[in-house]
Structure formats: structure tokens, C-alpha cells
Amino acid sequence: MNPLEPMGRRAKAAARALLAAGPRKNAALLAAAALLEQETAAVLAANREDVSAARAAGTPPAMLDRLALDESRLRGMAAALRDVAAQEDPTGRVLEGGTRPNGLRIEKISVPLGVVGIIYEARPNVTADAAALCLKAGNAVILRGGREALHSNRALAALFRRALEQSGLPEDCVQFVDNPSRESAAWLMSLDGYLDALIPRGGAGLIRSVAEQAHVPVIVTGTGNCHLYVDHPADLAQAVEIVYNAKTSRPSVCNAAETVLVHRAVAAEFLPRMKSRLDEKHVVLHACPEARAILGAGALPATEDDWGREYLGYELAVRVVPDLDAALEHIAAYSSGHSEAILTKDYAHAERFLREVDSAAVYVNASTRFTDGGEFGLGAEIGISTQKLHARGPMGLRALTTSKYVIRGDGQIR
């Protein structure tokens, strides 16, 4: 027997209870936000255990940043819970419908997915975001975080369960797999008959493993090999600041830029200006031969592997391209389908880029760092989907619903 089957059974029962939860869902979210603020000291103490262990294990600074919590981040988490509570309930919406010639009234309405599993790595904020979004959308959730954040995740999940109890809902609307082993991930991936969807959040290895091994439907939240293309003509001063923000504001997240493509006509002027700004954060550049000829020995030679890498740190791949066609070809070959931006003054180029780049989020003259549920007005997010079925881009509440047909008749027979 799968050791997680008892959790699956409890989650199915909790999901049924949520179908009639009504305003108690919002009450639970508000209670969770209040508890998060009241228990800040306890949550931060748990997080310090995780950070200390990770630092002792030699975890890179960018990953430590993902793991670490502070009072400001906890306040942000509490605010996100209140934002989710304030949003419209995504279930019960009439998506389409009408009356047939025989008098049958047929409507397609939004309904919860049911039971959602989340497998994630070293970001404890995912515990709060996933629990909040699943709950608001009427789904029970089973959370399985990574060992790096075990104490933090355990503390946050316990707060949610207390909030559910206070609000008259089953605690098992939110369950936490208190076992970060590889076996527990395999158990969750095999929980068919109980899970209606499984969502992995983390690095490429985790996502690939879940997509290949899961026995339940998977919503793929992809890695972020995000591109910026500096066109000719472009506002180069603006482009420097966009590159700086997209790479350095928080390099450990999936919407950070990993590759900059530069039109040959502006490369000699732009690349030194870009490097000077990025040097403030000691960003390591991996450059093609043409870019390196301009940047000098301060840039490393780029390898083929560099074009497909998600660095998640202060590193950036740089390539000079002859024109927009070459930029589009490069993005099509190496992009992970997350977020790409063109920095240009040419309207036709901008429109062509928007039309031909096949990624979840495509920008003109803005940083890829905006690909985020909060920035898109969705509140918290469950992840950034890079697939094309059901959900794509930042996944807010509506991405956690499906649909069913409701048919009302008056004795019709066929």
C-alpha cells in the first residue's frame, strides 16, 4: 500500500467539505494571516534552523536567499493571504451556456480540481501561497516540501491547520508530508485515485523527474531560461537598467534574465555600458566570441551549454546577433518558454516579437521580473506554468479550477 493513501483519503473527504464551505474559506485565510503575524517569532526560529543547516552544508547564496525568511517577507506572506481572501471566488462562474431547441438549459461552470499535490524545494513561501490558493479555489492540498525548508514548512503548515480548525473547516484541507525523502516524493507521484493534479515547483531536475515519473496528471511549472533582446534601435540607457533589474534584483528566481541578445549595430556601445552596471553586482558574463571581443578578458567564453542554462545566480550569457531574425531563432532554440523581452524603439519589431515568441509571457521594454501572480493582479501564485494545456503563465485562482456541465430540463427524453 502507498504510505500516503491515508492522507489521500482524508484529502478527498476534506475536498468534499469545501464544496459547501462558502465564506468559511475566506475566514480561514484571514485567520491564517493573523496567526502568521502572531507567530512570527516561532516561524523565524524554525527558519533559522533551516538556514543554519543549509549554510553549513555549503548551499550557494542564491539558494539561501530563496530559503531565508525575515519579518518583511512574513508580512508580505500575510498580506498575500489577505489579498487572496479579497478576490472573487473562482468557482461557480458560468463560463458559457444557453438553451437548446428542445428546452434543455445547458451551462458550463467552474468547479474545483479537487485534491492538489504540490512538490517543491527550498522556498517556504510556497507553503503559504499554495495552501491559500488551493483553499480559496475549493481544493484540498497535500504539500511535500524539500528537506532544506523542513522546519519552516512544518511551522507554516501547522498554522494553516489551526486556522482551518478555527474557521470550522477540516484541518485536512491542508496536509503536509513531514518526510522530505525521495521515497515520499515517489509516493505522492503515485497517489492515483486521490490526487486530481500534481504541481512541481523547483529546479529543472525536480520538474523533469515529476513529469517523467508521476502516475497522476501533472501541471508543469517550468524553469526560467529568460531572454532579453536589445534591438536596433533601442533606448540604450533604458535597456541597461532593464537588464540590471532583470538579472540582479533577485537572481535566484525563475523570472530573472539568464541570456541577453544584442543587435550587432548597437553592441559596441551597449555592451560596455551593460557590463559597467552589472559589475556593481559582480555578475559573471559568459559571452560569444563577438561579444567577448568587445567586453575583453573580463568576460568568459560561452559554451553551448550556457545558452540553455538557468543560472539562478549572478551569471549571465551574452550573445551578439545580426538582426531580429537571429534573435527569434536563438530564443526558439533555447528558451524554456517562460518569459522573454524585446527592448526596442521599433513598433514593427515589437509587434513581431510579441507575435512570434512562443513563451508564457512576452514583454516590450520591461523587465521579465514582472512575471509574477502578484504583479499580474492574481494575488499569490501556485507557480509559472510553461505548458500549454489548461494553464499557462502565472497560475492564480482560476488555474486551480476545472469545469463541469450543468443541465436543467423538464422531462426531456431522447
C-alpha positions in Angstrom: 0.0 0.0 0.0 1.1 3.6 -0.7 2.0 5.1 2.7 0.3 8.3 1.7 -3.1 6.7 1.0 -4.5 7.7 4.4 -3.6 11.3 3.6 -5.2 10.9 0.2 -8.5 9.6 1.7 -8.6 12.4 4.2 -7.9 14.9 1.5 -10.8 13.6 -0.6 -13.2 13.9 2.3 -11.9 17.5 3.0 -12.4 18.4 -0.6 -16.0 17.4 -0.5 -16.5 19.5 2.6 -15.0 22.5 0.8 -17.8 22.3 -1.8 -20.1 23.7 0.8 -17.6 25.9 2.7 -18.7 29.3 1.3 -17.4 32.2 3.3 -15.5 30.0 5.7 -12.8 29.7 3.1 -12.1 33.4 3.5 -12.4 33.2 7.2 -9.7 30.6 7.3 -7.4 32.7 5.1 -7.8 35.7 7.3 -7.2 33.6 10.4 -4.0 32.2 8.8 -2.8 35.7 8.1 -3.4 36.7 11.7 -1.7 33.6 13.0 1.3 34.3 10.8 1.7 37.7 12.3 1.1 36.5 15.9 3.6 33.6 15.5 6.3 35.5 13.6 9.0 34.7 16.2 8.2 30.9 16.1 8.2 30.8 12.3 11.5 32.7 12.1 13.1 30.5 14.7 12.1 27.4 12.7 13.5 29.1 9.6 16.8 29.9 11.3 17.3 26.1 11.8 16.9 25.5 8.1 19.1 28.4 7.1 21.9 27.4 9.5 21.8 23.8 8.3 21.9 24.9 4.6 24.7 27.3 5.2 26.7 24.6 7.0 26.1 22.3 4.0 27.6 24.9 1.6 24.4 26.0 0.0 25.0 28.8 -2.6 24.0 32.3 -1.6 21.2 32.5 -4.2 19.6 29.3 -2.8 20.0 30.7 0.7 18.1 33.7 -0.4 15.2 31.5 -1.6 15.2 29.7 1.8 15.5 32.7 4.2 12.5 34.4 5.8 12.5 37.6 7.7 9.9 39.9 9.2 9.4 41.7 6.0 8.8 38.5 4.0 6.4 37.2 6.6 4.4 40.5 6.4 4.3 40.0 2.7 3.1 36.5 3.1 0.3 37.6 5.4 -0.7 40.4 3.0 -0.8 37.9 0.2 -3.2 35.7 2.2 -5.5 38.7 2.7 -5.3 39.6 -1.0 -6.4 36.1 -1.9 -9.3 36.3 0.6 -10.4 39.5 -1.0 -10.5 38.1 -4.5 -13.6 36.8 -6.2 -14.3 33.1 -5.7 -13.2 31.4 -8.9 -15.7 28.6 -8.6 -19.4 28.7 -9.6 -18.7 31.0 -12.5 -20.9 30.4 -15.6 -18.3 30.1 -18.4 -20.8 29.6 -21.2 -24.2 28.3 -21.8 -27.6 28.6 -23.4 -31.0 26.9 -24.0 -31.2 24.2 -26.7 -34.2 23.9 -29.1 -35.6 21.1 -27.0 -35.7 23.3 -23.9 -32.7 21.9 -22.1 -30.7 24.7 -20.4 -27.0 23.8 -20.5 -24.3 25.7 -18.6 -20.6 25.2 -18.3 -19.5 26.2 -14.8 -16.2 26.5 -13.0 -15.5 24.0 -10.2 -12.5 23.0 -8.0 -10.0 20.5 -9.3 -10.5 18.5 -6.1 -7.2 17.4 -4.4 -4.0 19.0 -5.5 -0.5 17.8 -4.6 2.5 20.2 -4.6 6.1 19.0 -4.7 8.6 21.8 -4.1 12.1 22.6 -3.0 13.7 25.3 -0.8 11.1 28.1 -0.8 8.9 28.1 2.3 6.7 30.9 0.9 5.3 28.2 -1.4 3.7 26.5 1.6 1.7 29.6 2.3 0.9 30.5 -1.3 -0.1 27.0 -2.3 -2.2 26.4 0.7 -4.0 29.8 0.3 -4.7 29.5 -3.4 -5.8 25.8 -3.2 -8.1 26.6 -0.3 -9.7 29.7 -1.9 -10.3 27.6 -5.1 -12.0 24.9 -3.1 -9.2 22.3 -3.3 -7.7 20.2 -0.6 -3.9 20.2 -0.9 -1.1 17.8 0.1 2.2 19.6 0.4 5.6 17.9 0.1 8.5 20.4 0.5 12.2 19.8 0.4 14.4 18.9 3.3 16.2 22.3 3.1 13.0 24.0 4.4 11.5 21.2 6.6 11.3 23.2 9.8 9.9 26.3 8.1 7.3 24.3 6.1 6.2 22.3 9.1 5.6 25.5 11.1 3.7 27.2 8.3 1.5 24.2 7.6 0.7 23.9 11.3 -0.5 27.5 11.3 -2.8 26.8 8.3 -4.3 23.8 10.0 -5.0 25.8 13.2 -6.7 28.5 11.0 -8.9 25.9 9.4 -10.0 24.5 12.7 -10.8 28.0 14.0 -12.9 28.6 10.9 -14.9 25.3 11.2 -13.3 23.6 8.2 -11.5 20.2 8.2 -7.8 20.5 9.1 -7.1 18.1 6.4 -7.9 20.7 3.7 -4.1 21.3 4.1 -1.8 18.4 4.8 2.0 18.3 5.0 4.2 15.3 4.2 6.6 15.5 7.1 9.1 13.4 5.3 11.4 15.0 2.7 12.9 11.8 1.4 12.9 10.7 -2.2 10.6 7.9 -1.3 7.9 10.4 -0.1 8.1 12.2 -3.5 7.6 8.9 -5.3 4.6 8.1 -3.0 2.9 11.4 -3.8 3.6 11.0 -7.6 1.9 7.6 -7.3 -1.2 8.7 -5.4 -3.6 8.0 -8.3 -7.2 7.7 -7.2 -6.7 10.6 -4.8 -4.8 13.4 -6.5 -6.6 15.2 -9.3 -3.5 17.2 -10.2 0.2 17.4 -9.2 2.2 20.6 -9.5 6.1 20.6 -9.1 7.9 23.8 -8.2 11.6 23.9 -8.3 14.6 23.3 -10.5 14.8 21.6 -13.8 15.7 18.2 -12.3 12.7 18.1 -10.0 10.3 19.2 -12.7 11.7 16.6 -15.2 11.5 13.9 -12.6 7.9 14.6 -11.7 6.9 14.9 -15.4 8.5 11.5 -16.2 7.5 9.5 -13.1 4.1 10.7 -12.0 1.1 8.5 -12.3 -1.3 11.4 -11.9 -2.0 14.5 -14.1 0.9 17.0 -13.8 0.8 20.8 -14.4 4.3 21.6 -15.3 5.8 24.8 -13.8 8.9 25.3 -15.9 12.4 26.5 -15.3 13.1 30.1 -16.4 15.8 30.5 -19.1 14.5 34.0 -19.8 15.9 36.2 -22.6 16.3 39.9 -23.2 16.9 41.1 -26.7 18.4 44.6 -27.2 17.3 45.7 -30.6 18.4 48.4 -33.1 17.1 50.9 -32.5 16.7 50.9 -28.7 16.9 53.3 -25.8 20.2 52.0 -24.6 20.2 53.8 -21.2 16.8 52.3 -20.5 17.9 48.9 -21.8 20.9 48.9 -19.3 18.6 49.5 -16.4 16.2 46.8 -17.6 19.0 44.2 -17.9 20.3 45.2 -14.5 16.9 44.8 -12.9 16.1 41.6 -14.7 19.4 39.9 -13.7 20.2 41.3 -10.3 17.1 42.3 -8.4 16.7 38.7 -7.3 18.7 36.3 -9.4 17.6 33.2 -7.7 14.0 33.3 -9.1 12.7 31.8 -12.3 11.7 35.2 -13.9 15.3 36.5 -13.7 17.0 37.0 -17.0 19.6 34.4 -18.0 20.6 35.5 -21.5 21.0 38.9 -23.2 21.0 39.0 -27.0 22.3 42.3 -28.5 21.9 43.5 -32.1 25.2 43.9 -33.8 24.6 47.5 -34.7 24.4 48.6 -31.0 26.7 46.0 -29.4 29.9 48.1 -29.3 28.1 50.9 -27.5 25.7 48.9 -25.4 27.8 46.0 -24.0 30.5 48.1 -22.2 27.7 50.2 -20.6 25.8 47.0 -19.6 29.0 45.4 -18.1 29.8 48.5 -16.1 26.4 48.4 -14.5 26.4 44.7 -13.9 29.9 44.9 -12.4 28.3 46.6 -9.4 26.9 43.2 -8.5 29.9 41.3 -9.8 27.9 39.5 -12.5 29.9 36.9 -14.4 29.4 37.2 -18.1 29.6 34.2 -20.5 30.0 35.8 -23.9 30.1 34.6 -27.5 33.3 35.4 -29.5 31.9 38.6 -30.9 30.7 39.9 -27.6 33.9 38.9 -25.9 35.9 40.9 -28.4 34.0 43.9 -27.2 34.0 43.1 -23.5 37.5 41.9 -23.3 39.0 39.3 -20.9 36.5 40.3 -18.2 34.0 38.0 -19.9 34.3 34.2 -20.1 34.0 32.3 -23.3 30.4 31.0 -23.6 29.9 27.3 -24.3 26.9 25.7 -26.0 25.6 24.7 -22.6 25.5 28.3 -21.5 22.7 29.2 -23.9 20.3 26.7 -22.2 21.3 27.3 -18.6 19.2 28.7 -15.8 22.0 30.2 -13.7 19.9 31.3 -10.7 22.8 33.5 -9.6 25.0 36.4 -10.6 25.8 34.9 -14.1 24.6 35.9 -17.5 25.0 34.6 -21.0 25.6 37.3 -23.7 25.4 36.9 -27.5 25.6 39.3 -30.4 23.1 38.6 -33.2 23.0 40.2 -36.6 19.2 41.0 -36.6 15.8 40.3 -35.1 15.5 37.1 -37.2 18.6 35.7 -35.5 17.3 36.7 -32.0 14.0 34.9 -32.7 15.8 31.8 -33.9 18.0 31.8 -30.7 15.0 32.1 -28.4 13.1 29.4 -30.3 16.1 27.1 -29.9 17.0 27.7 -26.2 14.1 29.2 -24.4 12.3 27.3 -21.6 9.0 29.0 -22.6 8.9 31.2 -19.5 9.5 35.0 -20.2 11.2 36.9 -22.9 11.5 40.7 -23.6 12.5 42.9 -26.6 14.0 46.3 -25.8 13.3 48.4 -28.9 12.0 51.7 -30.3 10.7 50.0 -33.5 7.0 49.3 -33.3 7.0 46.7 -36.1 9.8 44.8 -34.4 8.0 44.9 -31.1 4.8 43.6 -32.6 6.6 40.8 -34.5 8.4 39.8 -31.3 5.1 39.6 -29.4 3.6 37.6 -32.2 6.4 35.1 -32.9 7.9 34.4 -29.5 6.1 31.3 -28.1 6.5 31.8 -24.3 4.1 32.2 -21.4 4.9 35.9 -21.0 6.4 38.2 -23.7 7.4 41.8 -23.0 8.2 45.0 -24.8 10.6 47.4 -23.0 10.1 45.9 -19.5 11.9 43.5 -17.1 11.0 39.9 -17.1 10.8 40.1 -13.3 7.2 41.1 -13.6 6.1 37.6 -14.5 4.5 37.0 -11.1 1.0 36.4 -9.9 1.0 39.4 -7.6 2.4 41.7 -10.3 -0.3 40.4 -12.8 -3.0 41.1 -10.3 -3.7 37.5 -9.5 -2.6 37.7 -5.8 -0.3 34.8 -4.8 0.6 32.3 -7.4 0.9 28.5 -7.4 3.7 28.7 -10.0 4.5 29.8 -13.5 3.2 27.2 -16.0 5.2 26.9 -19.2 3.0 24.2 -20.7 0.0 24.9 -23.0 -2.7 22.7 -21.6 -5.2 24.1 -19.1 -3.0 26.8 -17.6 -0.1 29.0 -18.8 1.9 31.7 -17.2 1.4 32.8 -13.5 -1.2 30.4 -12.1 -3.7 32.1 -9.9 -7.0 31.0 -8.6 -8.7 30.3 -11.9 -5.9 28.0 -12.9 -6.8 25.8 -10.0 -10.3 25.1 -11.3 -11.8 23.0 -14.0 -15.3 22.9 -15.3 -18.4 20.8 -15.5 -21.7 21.0 -17.4 -24.9 21.6 -15.6 -28.1 20.6 -17.5 -31.6 21.6 -16.4 -34.6 20.0 -18.0 -38.3 19.5 -17.7 -38.9 15.9 -18.7 -37.0 15.9 -22.0 -36.1 12.4 -23.3 -34.0 11.5 -26.4 
